[in-house]
Amino acid sequence: MFRLILADLRQKALWCYESSGRKAVLKVLLTDGTAAMIWYRLMQAAGRYRLRPLEMVFNKLNAILCNCIIGRGAEFGPGFVLIHSTGVVINGTVRGGSNVRIEHQVTIGAERRQNPVLGNDVFIGAGAKVIGAVSIGDGARVGANAVVVRDVPAHCTVVGIPARVVRTRSAAASPAGDTLLTDHPPPSASPDAGYAPIAARTDAFGDGDGDGDSARRLQ
């Protein structure tokens, strides 16, 4: 549990301060959303040890103190980051990989008892909704206020209602053997695909402070 909490704090420090050093991690402890992250990990640990009353207590404390509802049973890998926790609602059967970053007012919920599955290195912008049996691919970015009801391919950026692909990045190997991400225009979409390319606009994204940082991070 403590390793998971530390991994979460380091990932948030990288996001907020571009450093995972001790000072950055200590600063992160005082930022919005961090308490909700810790309550979630405590709830997760209590569930694994079948301490059901304690699991419920941590769940309710998160809801009351942080205005953040994460259902018992929700599973996220290391590096789970709540950039802001207010208004976040996550269903208890949602599954997420490592380094999932979530802004405020995000809903990740069920439709007909089927829930989303999130890959690694996923970002979900403020006010976005991810509903039903959808898959969010590795490295995907969901813009602010987007409503995702179809699968999002890996390394794609989606915005709008319903969410549409506006940017696609593909992995390529450099001469040094590193993995690079290169931008490509969004693929043309058929009506059945649920996506159609649209012009990307900076104001489609937001991180709650009006400085447009989320738009730059999504690129």
Backbone as numpy.savetxt, mean C-alpha at the origin, in Angstrom:
# Nx Ny Nz CAx CAy CAz Cx Cy Cz
8.22 -10.92 15.78 7.41 -9.72 15.78 8.26 -8.46 15.78
9.29 -8.44 16.64 10.12 -7.24 16.74 10.91 -7.01 15.45
11.29 -8.09 14.78 11.97 -7.94 13.49 11.03 -7.34 12.45
9.77 -7.76 12.48 8.79 -7.20 11.56 8.58 -5.72 11.83
8.44 -5.35 13.10 8.24 -3.95 13.45 9.44 -3.11 13.00
10.65 -3.63 13.24 11.85 -2.90 12.84 11.91 -2.76 11.32
11.56 -3.83 10.59 11.54 -3.75 9.13 10.54 -2.71 8.65
9.37 -2.65 9.32 8.37 -1.65 8.96 8.90 -0.23 9.21
9.53 -0.04 10.35 10.04 1.29 10.70 11.14 1.73 9.74
12.01 0.80 9.37 13.09 1.14 8.44 12.54 1.50 7.07
11.53 0.76 6.63 10.94 1.07 5.33 10.26 2.43 5.34
9.59 2.75 6.45 8.95 4.06 6.54 9.99 5.17 6.63
11.10 4.91 7.31 12.18 5.90 7.38 12.75 6.17 5.99
12.90 5.11 5.19 13.37 5.30 3.82 12.40 6.15 3.03
11.11 5.91 3.22 10.09 6.67 2.50 10.08 8.13 2.92
10.12 8.35 4.22 9.97 9.72 4.74 11.27 10.52 4.69
12.39 9.87 4.98 13.65 10.59 5.16 14.78 10.10 4.27
14.49 9.12 3.40 15.49 8.55 2.51 16.70 8.03 3.26
16.44 7.49 4.43 17.49 6.90 5.25 16.85 5.87 6.17
17.58 4.78 6.44 17.09 3.78 7.39 17.98 3.71 8.62
18.74 4.78 8.85 19.61 4.84 10.01 18.85 5.01 11.31
19.59 4.95 12.41 18.96 4.99 13.73 18.19 6.28 13.96
18.77 7.41 13.56 18.08 8.69 13.77 16.78 8.77 12.99
16.83 8.30 11.76 15.62 8.33 10.93 14.54 7.43 11.51
14.94 6.25 12.01 13.97 5.33 12.60 13.35 5.94 13.85
14.16 6.61 14.67 13.63 7.26 15.87 12.65 8.38 15.51
12.95 9.13 14.46 12.04 10.18 14.02 10.72 9.59 13.54
10.80 8.45 12.87 9.60 7.81 12.35 8.65 7.39 13.48
9.21 7.06 14.63 8.37 6.66 15.76 7.38 7.76 16.15
7.72 9.01 15.82 6.87 10.13 16.21 5.98 10.62 15.07
6.04 9.96 13.92 5.25 10.43 12.78 3.87 9.78 12.77
2.95 10.42 12.06 1.60 9.90 11.95 1.61 8.54 11.26
0.77 7.65 11.76 0.64 6.33 11.16 1.48 5.25 11.79
2.56 5.63 12.46 3.46 4.62 13.01 2.81 3.82 14.13
2.07 4.50 15.00 1.40 3.78 16.09 0.45 2.72 15.54
-0.25 3.06 14.46 -1.18 2.10 13.86 -0.43 0.88 13.31
0.76 1.13 12.73 1.57 0.02 12.25 1.96 -0.92 13.38
2.32 -0.36 14.52 2.75 -1.17 15.66 1.57 -1.93 16.26
0.42 -1.25 16.42 -0.77 -1.96 16.91 -1.12 -3.13 16.00
-0.98 -2.93 14.70 -1.28 -4.00 13.76 -0.35 -5.19 13.98
0.94 -4.93 14.11 1.89 -6.04 14.30 1.63 -6.76 15.62
1.27 -6.02 16.66 0.95 -6.67 17.93 -0.30 -7.55 17.79
-1.29 -7.04 17.07 -2.50 -7.83 16.82 -2.16 -9.09 16.03
-1.31 -8.95 15.02 -0.90 -10.07 14.19 -0.19 -11.14 15.04
0.70 -10.70 15.91 1.43 -11.63 16.77 0.48 -12.35 17.73
-0.47 -11.60 18.30 -1.43 -12.22 19.22 -2.26 -13.27 18.50
-2.63 -13.00 17.24 -3.39 -13.97 16.48 -2.60 -15.24 16.20
-1.31 -15.09 15.92 -0.49 -16.26 15.62 -0.33 -17.16 16.84
-0.32 -16.54 18.04 -0.21 -17.32 19.27 -1.58 -17.69 19.84
-2.63 -17.42 19.05 -4.00 -17.75 19.42 -4.43 -17.08 20.72
-3.95 -15.88 20.94 -4.37 -15.08 22.08 -5.52 -14.18 21.61
-6.69 -14.80 21.41 -7.80 -14.11 20.77 -8.28 -12.87 21.52
-8.43 -12.90 22.84 -8.86 -11.68 23.54 -7.86 -10.53 23.35
-6.55 -10.84 23.42 -5.54 -9.81 23.24 -5.53 -9.30 21.80
-5.75 -10.22 20.86 -5.83 -9.83 19.45 -6.96 -8.82 19.25
-8.10 -9.05 19.88 -9.23 -8.14 19.74 -8.94 -6.80 20.41
-8.25 -6.83 21.54 -7.90 -5.58 22.23 -7.03 -4.71 21.34
-5.99 -5.28 20.72 -5.11 -4.50 19.84 -5.88 -3.97 18.63
-6.80 -4.78 18.12 -7.63 -4.35 17.00 -8.46 -3.13 17.38
-9.09 -3.16 18.54 -9.94 -2.05 18.96 -9.12 -0.82 19.32
-7.95 -1.01 19.92 -7.09 0.13 20.24 -6.67 0.87 18.97
-6.37 0.11 17.93 -6.00 0.73 16.65 -7.16 1.55 16.10
-8.36 0.99 16.19 -9.54 1.70 15.68 -9.83 2.96 16.50
-9.73 2.87 17.81 -10.10 3.99 18.68 -9.02 5.07 18.70
-7.76 4.66 18.84 -6.68 5.62 19.01 -6.14 6.17 17.70
-6.22 5.37 16.64 -5.59 5.76 15.37 -6.59 5.92 14.22
-7.88 5.65 14.50 -8.90 5.71 13.45 -8.50 4.86 12.25
-7.95 3.69 12.56 -7.46 2.76 11.53 -8.02 1.37 11.82
-8.72 0.81 10.84 -9.34 -0.50 11.02 -8.63 -1.51 10.12
-7.91 -2.42 10.75 -7.27 -3.52 10.03 -7.82 -4.81 10.63
-8.53 -5.56 9.82 -9.20 -6.74 10.32 -8.25 -7.79 10.85
-8.72 -8.50 11.86 -7.93 -9.61 12.40 -7.76 -10.66 11.30
-6.55 -11.09 11.09 -6.27 -12.06 10.05 -5.62 -11.46 8.81
-5.66 -10.13 8.67 -4.98 -9.49 7.54 -3.49 -9.75 7.63
-2.87 -10.11 6.52 -1.46 -10.49 6.52 -0.68 -9.63 5.53
0.37 -8.97 6.05 1.30 -8.22 5.22 2.71 -8.63 5.59
3.58 -8.67 4.59 4.97 -9.02 4.83 5.75 -7.88 5.46
7.05 -8.03 5.63 7.88 -6.98 6.23 7.89 -5.72 5.37
8.07 -4.59 6.02 8.09 -3.32 5.31 6.70 -2.74 5.08
5.73 -3.13 5.90 4.37 -2.59 5.81 4.37 -1.17 6.36
3.92 -0.22 5.54 3.99 1.20 5.92 2.63 1.85 5.78
2.18 2.46 6.86 1.03 3.36 6.82 1.59 4.78 6.86
1.61 5.44 5.72 2.18 6.79 5.66 1.34 7.72 6.53
0.03 7.61 6.40 -0.94 8.23 7.31 -1.99 7.16 7.58
-2.46 7.06 8.82 -3.35 5.95 9.16 -4.83 6.33 9.20
-5.14 7.61 9.25 -6.54 8.02 9.43 -7.42 7.52 8.30
-8.49 6.85 8.67 -9.48 6.42 7.69 -9.12 5.17 6.92
-8.02 4.51 7.24 -7.64 3.28 6.55 -8.54 2.13 7.02
-9.08 1.39 6.05 -9.91 0.21 6.35 -9.40 -0.95 5.51
-8.98 -2.03 6.17 -8.45 -3.21 5.49 -9.17 -4.44 6.01
-9.75 -5.21 5.10 -10.48 -6.41 5.48 -9.56 -7.46 6.08
-10.11 -8.30 6.92 -9.32 -9.28 7.66 -8.76 -10.43 6.86
-9.18 -10.60 5.61 -8.62 -11.68 4.80 -7.77 -11.16 3.64
-7.39 -9.90 3.70 -6.51 -9.32 2.68 -5.10 -9.88 2.86
-4.41 -10.10 1.75 -3.03 -10.58 1.79 -2.14 -9.62 1.01
-1.01 -9.28 1.59 -0.08 -8.37 0.95 1.35 -8.84 1.10
2.19 -8.49 0.13 3.60 -8.87 0.17 4.42 -7.92 1.02
5.70 -7.83 0.70 6.60 -6.95 1.46 6.61 -5.55 0.85
6.94 -4.58 1.70 7.09 -3.18 1.29 5.82 -2.62 0.65
4.69 -2.88 1.28 3.41 -2.28 0.86 3.25 -0.96 1.58
3.01 0.12 0.83 2.90 1.46 1.41 1.52 2.02 1.12
0.86 2.50 2.18 -0.54 2.91 2.09 -0.72 4.31 2.65
-1.41 5.15 1.90 -1.76 6.49 2.36 -3.08 6.46 3.15
-3.55 7.64 3.59 -4.77 7.73 4.39 -6.03 7.55 3.55
-7.13 7.24 4.24 -8.46 7.08 3.63 -8.51 5.98 2.57
-7.65 5.00 2.68 -7.62 3.88 1.73 -8.52 2.76 2.24
-9.27 2.16 1.33 -10.08 0.99 1.65 -9.61 -0.19 0.79
-9.30 -1.30 1.45 -8.97 -2.54 0.75 -9.96 -3.57 1.28
-10.99 -3.84 0.49 -12.11 -4.59 1.04 -12.64 -5.69 0.15
-13.61 -6.40 0.71 -14.17 -7.58 0.08 -15.37 -7.25 -0.80
-15.58 -8.10 -1.78 -16.82 -8.11 -2.54 -17.22 -9.58 -2.69
-18.41 -9.92 -2.18 -18.85 -11.31 -2.18 -17.83 -12.21 -1.50
-17.29 -11.71 -0.41 -16.33 -12.44 0.43 -15.02 -12.77 -0.28
-14.73 -12.07 -1.34 -13.45 -12.23 -2.02 -12.65 -10.96 -1.87
-11.36 -11.11 -1.55 -10.53 -9.98 -1.17 -9.34 -9.80 -2.10
-8.78 -8.59 -2.13 -7.59 -8.33 -2.95 -6.35 -9.05 -2.42
-5.43 -9.29 -3.35 -4.11 -9.80 -3.01 -3.10 -8.80 -3.58
-2.23 -8.29 -2.72 -1.25 -7.27 -3.12 0.13 -7.90 -3.22
0.88 -7.53 -4.24 2.24 -8.03 -4.40 3.23 -7.25 -3.57
4.50 -7.34 -3.94 5.57 -6.63 -3.24 5.74 -5.23 -3.83
6.23 -4.30 -2.99 6.58 -2.95 -3.45 5.39 -2.23 -4.08
4.24 -2.35 -3.45 3.02 -1.71 -3.94 2.79 -0.41 -3.19
2.36 0.63 -3.92 1.97 1.90 -3.30 0.50 2.17 -3.61
-0.27 2.57 -2.57 -1.68 2.90 -2.76 -1.89 4.32 -2.25
-2.31 5.21 -3.14 -2.45 6.62 -2.83 -3.68 6.94 -2.00
-3.73 8.18 -1.50 -4.77 8.63 -0.59 -6.16 8.47 -1.20
-7.08 7.92 -0.42 -8.46 7.81 -0.84 -8.76 6.71 -1.83
-7.78 5.90 -2.19 -8.01 4.84 -3.18 -8.84 3.71 -2.59
-9.54 3.02 -3.47 -10.36 1.87 -3.07 -9.93 0.67 -3.92
-9.62 -0.43 -3.26 -9.28 -1.68 -3.94 -10.28 -2.72 -3.45
-11.14 -3.18 -4.35 -12.31 -3.95 -3.93 -12.39 -5.27 -4.68
-12.66 -6.34 -3.93 -12.97 -7.62 -4.53 -11.77 -8.48 -4.84
-12.00 -9.50 -5.66 -10.97 -10.50 -5.98 -10.03 -9.97 -7.06
-9.26 -8.95 -6.71 -8.32 -8.37 -7.66 -6.90 -8.63 -7.19
-5.99 -8.64 -8.13 -4.57 -8.83 -7.83 -3.82 -7.57 -8.22
-3.02 -7.06 -7.30 -2.17 -5.90 -7.55 -0.75 -6.41 -7.72
-0.19 -6.27 -8.91 1.11 -6.85 -9.22 2.26 -6.16 -8.50
3.40 -6.83 -8.48 4.60 -6.28 -7.85 4.95 -4.93 -8.47
5.31 -3.98 -7.60 5.75 -2.69 -8.08 4.66 -1.80 -8.63
3.40 -2.16 -8.46 2.29 -1.36 -8.99 2.06 -0.13 -8.13
1.50 0.92 -8.76 1.17 2.18 -8.09 -0.30 2.49 -8.36
-1.04 2.76 -7.28 -2.45 3.11 -7.41 -2.59 4.58 -7.01
-3.09 5.40 -7.92 -3.20 6.83 -7.69 -4.27 7.18 -6.67
-4.21 8.40 -6.16 -5.17 8.87 -5.17 -6.58 8.82 -5.74
-7.51 8.35 -4.89 -8.95 8.28 -5.20 -9.29 7.31 -6.33
-8.34 6.53 -6.79 -8.65 5.51 -7.81 -9.53 4.42 -7.20
-10.35 3.81 -8.05 -11.18 2.68 -7.63 -10.76 1.48 -8.47
-10.12 0.52 -7.84 -9.57 -0.64 -8.53 -10.54 -1.80 -8.39
-11.09 -2.25 -9.51 -12.00 -3.39 -9.51 -11.54 -4.48 -10.48
-10.40 -4.25 -11.14 -9.79 -5.24 -12.03 -8.33 -5.42 -11.64
-7.73 -6.51 -12.08 -6.32 -6.77 -11.77 -5.44 -5.64 -12.31
-4.40 -5.32 -11.54 -3.41 -4.33 -11.97 -2.11 -5.07 -12.28
-1.61 -4.98 -13.51 -0.37 -5.69 -13.86 0.82 -5.17 -13.05
1.85 -5.97 -12.98 3.07 -5.56 -12.27 3.68 -4.33 -12.93
4.23 -3.46 -12.09 4.98 -2.27 -12.53 4.13 -1.31 -13.36
2.83 -1.27 -13.08 1.95 -0.33 -13.75 1.44 0.72 -12.76
1.13 1.90 -13.28 0.48 2.95 -12.50 -0.94 3.09 -13.01
-1.91 3.08 -12.09 -3.31 3.22 -12.47 -3.95 4.39 -11.74
-4.86 5.08 -12.41 -5.62 6.18 -11.81 -7.05 6.12 -12.33
-7.95 6.83 -11.66 -9.29 7.02 -12.17 -10.32 6.08 -11.60
-11.58 6.30 -12.05 -12.72 5.50 -11.63 -13.46 5.03 -12.88
-13.41 3.75 -13.22 -12.54 2.72 -12.63 -11.08 2.96 -13.00
-10.19 2.37 -12.25 -8.76 2.61 -12.44 -8.30 2.16 -13.82
-7.45 3.00 -14.45 -6.93 2.71 -15.78 -5.41 2.88 -15.78
-4.75 2.10 -16.59 -3.30 2.16 -16.68 -2.87 3.43 -17.39
-1.97 4.19 -16.76 -1.41 5.38 -17.40 0.09 5.29 -17.59
0.71 4.29 -16.99 2.15 4.11 -17.14 2.50 2.66 -16.90
3.40 2.15 -17.71 3.88 0.78 -17.55 5.39 0.79 -17.51
5.95 0.08 -16.56 7.40 -0.03 -16.45 7.77 -1.50 -16.55
8.80 -1.80 -17.32 9.24 -3.19 -17.46 10.65 -3.34 -16.93
10.93 -4.51 -16.40 12.26 -4.77 -15.84 13.22 -5.15 -16.94
14.42 -4.59 -16.86 15.48 -4.92 -17.83 16.80 -5.01 -17.10
17.67 -5.86 -17.57 18.97 -6.04 -16.92 19.98 -5.06 -17.50
20.73 -4.42 -16.62 21.79 -3.53 -17.06 23.05 -4.33 -17.31
24.07 -3.74 -17.97 25.33 -4.47 -18.17 25.96 -4.95 -16.88
25.66 -4.22 -15.79 26.24 -4.62 -14.50 25.44 -5.72 -13.83
24.33 -6.11 -14.44 23.51 -7.17 -13.87 22.41 -6.67 -12.96
22.29 -5.35 -12.80 21.24 -4.80 -11.97 19.91 -4.82 -12.72
18.82 -4.73 -11.96 17.49 -4.66 -12.56 17.08 -3.21 -12.71
16.72 -2.82 -13.91 16.29 -1.46 -14.18 14.82 -1.47 -14.57
14.11 -0.36 -14.27 12.74 -0.22 -14.69 12.66 0.86 -15.75
12.15 0.52 -16.90 12.04 1.49 -17.99 10.57 1.76 -18.28
10.27 3.02 -18.61 8.89 3.43 -18.86 8.47 3.09 -20.28
7.20 2.72 -20.41 6.59 2.47 -21.72 5.21 3.10 -21.72
4.70 3.49 -22.87 3.32 3.97 -22.94 2.38 2.86 -22.51
1.22 3.21 -21.94 0.28 2.17 -21.53 -0.23 1.40 -22.73
-0.45 0.10 -22.57 -0.95 -0.70 -23.69 -2.37 -0.31 -24.03
-2.72 -0.42 -25.32 -4.11 -0.18 -25.69 -4.95 -1.27 -25.07
-6.12 -0.87 -24.58 -6.94 -1.81 -23.83 -8.23 -2.09 -24.57
-8.66 -3.33 -24.49 -9.95 -3.70 -25.05 -11.02 -3.38 -24.03
-12.31 -3.27 -24.45 -13.37 -3.00 -23.48 -13.45 -4.04 -22.39
-13.06 -5.29 -22.71 -13.12 -6.35 -21.70 -12.04 -6.22 -20.66
-10.95 -5.53 -20.99 -9.82 -5.44 -20.06 -10.11 -4.50 -18.92
-11.01 -3.55 -19.09 -11.34 -2.64 -18.01 -10.40 -1.47 -17.91
-9.40 -1.36 -18.78 -8.45 -0.28 -18.73 -8.36 0.37 -20.11
-8.15 1.66 -20.10 -7.89 2.38 -21.34 -6.89 3.48 -21.03
-5.91 3.72 -21.92 -4.91 4.73 -21.64 -5.52 6.12 -21.59
-5.12 6.89 -20.60 -5.55 8.27 -20.49 -4.34 9.11 -20.15
-4.45 10.42 -20.32 -3.32 11.31 -20.01 -3.10 11.37 -18.52
-1.87 11.19 -18.11 -1.53 11.28 -16.69 -1.51 12.74 -16.28
-2.10 13.03 -15.10 -2.11 14.39 -14.61 -1.54 14.39 -13.21
-0.72 15.37 -12.92 -0.08 15.43 -11.62 -1.10 15.49 -10.50
-2.23 16.21 -10.71 -3.18 16.35 -9.63 -4.02 15.11 -9.41
-3.73 14.03 -10.13 -4.43 12.77 -9.87 -3.92 12.09 -8.62
-2.80 12.58 -8.11 -2.20 11.95 -6.95 -2.16 12.97 -5.80
-1.98 12.44 -4.62 -1.85 13.34 -3.47 -1.37 12.58 -2.27
-0.68 13.26 -1.38 -0.23 12.62 -0.16 -0.70 13.36 1.07
-1.69 14.26 0.89 -2.29 14.88 2.04 -1.66 16.18 2.46
-0.52 16.56 1.87 0.08 17.80 2.30 0.16 18.81 1.17
-0.36 18.47 0.01 -0.46 19.43 -1.07 0.83 19.74 -1.78
1.90 18.98 -1.50 3.17 19.32 -2.14 3.46 18.47 -3.37
2.54 17.56 -3.67 2.68 16.77 -4.89 3.72 15.68 -4.81
4.19 15.35 -3.60 5.24 14.33 -3.48 4.78 12.99 -4.00
3.54 12.63 -3.74 3.07 11.31 -4.16 3.10 11.17 -5.67
2.80 12.26 -6.38 2.86 12.20 -7.84 4.25 11.86 -8.32
5.24 12.46 -7.69 6.62 12.17 -8.10 7.00 10.76 -7.71
6.54 10.28 -6.57 6.90 8.93 -6.13 6.29 7.87 -7.02
5.14 8.16 -7.59 4.48 7.17 -8.43 5.17 7.01 -9.77
5.97 7.98 -10.19 6.59 7.93 -11.50 7.76 6.96 -11.54
